[in-house]
Amino acid sequence: MEDQIHDACGVVGVYRPQAEASRIAFFGIFSLQHRGQESAGIATFDGSHREHLYRGNGLVASVFNEYDLENLPGELAIGHTRYSTTGITSVENAQPIRVSGPHGTIFVAHNGNIVNSVVLRKELGEKGVKFTTTSDSEVAAYLLAYSPGLTWEERIKSFMTRAQGAYSLTILTNEAVYGVRDPHGFRPLCYGELDDGWVIASETCALDNVGSSLVKEIEPGEIVKINSEGIAITQGTVKKTQLCIFENIYFSRPDSILNGEQVYSTRERMGAQLFRESHVPADLVTAIPDSAIPAGIGYANEAGIPYKETLIKNRNSGRTFIEPTQFLRDEAVRGKFTPLLKNIKGQRVILIDDSIVRGTTTRQVVELLRTSGAMEIHLRVSSPPIKFSCHYGIDMPNRDELIASNKSMIDIQKELGVDSLAYLEMQGLKQSVAGRNDSYCDACFTGEYPVPVQLELSKMVFEKIAKK
Ligand code: SF4
């Protein structure tokens, strides 16, 4: 089992007059690959009511080739890159999802998790909807297709009153692309301007990568419509903002902007705060690549101790669909990192990690540093202990598999084999992030879920229902 948590997905939406929107969608999802590496897809409408869809399993660059993009004509496109949080990995569960309802055919790309999808699926089934996937995103798509209203804005507003949980969506109709952020704003969504059009994306890094300038982070409950008439923003339901605080810690790319602040700077502040809370004498600070590096640099700057690289990441250690053997799994960390012996031997090392899930990867990294000659290893974690699972679009192990939910600090320290251990305090984390510090979801640390969840909700819930 992997010892990482995964973001659910990345979404994009594009309007580009007189040009192929699919090419921008491709590069948009390509730069959101860190949010999902299991499957990718793009859907377009070509202005003559003709729809086009291409999806496949694997990384964005391996799913699409030049020929596939040429067969996705049209000014309007949406794209998706997926990591599953509900439903198995399969081409059928890949997105965008195509559904038809009383108002025609739409395509939907979803990042998040609809926590009342079991109830909604039952209701829609009773209306005659035939589901073809085991994903909550198909439930969201059909709920939208069957929502009442004269316009898509009205139907989306109606959808917001029924769907609970996390959803940042891009929606493609025959005449427009819509971007929708749920009333709590669990997952990010933003839009930017192209020389000749508009782009909506999960993160601002995707706008940068397609040459678009950020106009605005879409607010919770906002509906953004782009098409030949320009851009129109409508406000739907708004509830207390609950942006996932883990977007700041780990999920979002460091060059993205969240709540008006570059994530890299936020992570540096987390590292600096970690030093103020739990410093210890040492020769150098190092971090587990890549996501913990900004916090490591922040810690080192605040401590006045050199930051040094000790582990070089194998850039090609991406996700594959070939199952490793147990031997390879055990050796996985060696395949992932190579130690820089010169920087490690005889040193007192402060090792920064951004989070600890089961602890297996961290323990292997600590072992690697020990066998490479580190004299002392002091582990500092730039987030509080993860004690609860996420139900809002992040794939996390069950609670009983989370090391911090079962063990005391001293037991975790022993299990990881470090000389000392400290996590960032919740208050320190809240001080480090941009915006009002009560406007974040922190349920995986505190257990205080902002939207009630069925705690037994399983990733494979619809596979189980289908088998009954
Ligand atoms: Fe993010 Fe944790 Fe809340 Fe999930 S539970 S949305 S990972 S802060």
Residues whose N, C-alpha, C, O or C-beta is under 5 A from the ligand:
A	BS01	SF4	C244 I245 F246 S389 C390 H391 Y392 I394 C441 D442 A443 C444
